[in-house]
Amino acid sequence: MVYRGQVCGDVIVLSKGVHLPDGTQVLVEPVATLATGTSAPELKLRNGIAIFESSRIGPPPDLDLVNKLRDDEL
């Protein structure tokens, strides 16, 4: 399960409604680094995964492109 939160001082504050029992071990991974000190735009999530808009640059992916990505040929 993935939960979203935000660093406030040296404490990570989880999103409203998320409650984990004391002593729960967690793994923390930054979603974005903010160089400007402004807050990041809120990401839209589906099942805990960020949803990004399609760029529509270039042709649509085909099986050849998928295989190249899988085999790290790009």
N, C-alpha and C positions, 0 to 999 in steps of 0.2 A: 504494500500500500504506500502511496506517495502522498505526503502532506506538504502544503505550502506554508511558508512563514517568512519572517523578516527579522534581520538583526537589528536590535535596539540596544546600543551600548555593547556589552559583552554577553547579552542574552538573546536567544532566538525565540521570538514570539510567534506561535503558530496561528494560523487563520482561525477566525471565530468559529466556535463549535467543535474544534479539534481538542480532545482531551486524551492524553497518554498517561498511564499510571507512573508514579514516581519510580525511578530506577530503570525505566525502559531505555535500552540502549538504542541509539539512533546513528545513522550515517548522514552527515551533512555535506551537500554538494552545492556550490553557488550556481544559480541560474544565470546571472549576469553580473558583471562588474560595473559599478557606477563610478565613472571618473569625474562626473560633474557635481555630484552631491544632490542631484535632483532625483526624485523617485522614478523608478522604471514604470512603464505602462503595464497595466494589469494584463496578463496573458489569459487568453481563453483556453480552458482546459476541457478535455473529454476523457473520462476515465483516468484522470491524473496525468495525461499527456498533453503537452502544449499543442495547440492548433495554429498553424501558420497559413497565411493566404498563399495561393499558388502564384508564382511569378509570371507564368505564361511567356517565358522567354525561350525561344527555340521550339523544336518539334516536340510532340508529346513523347514520353518514354516508351520504348519498346523492349522486347525481350533481350535484344542485343545489348542495349544500354544497361539493363538490369544485370546481365551476366558480367559485363565489364566492371560494374560497380562491385559486384560480389567478389570478383577475382582481383580487385585492386589494380586494374589495368589502366585506370584514368589518371 
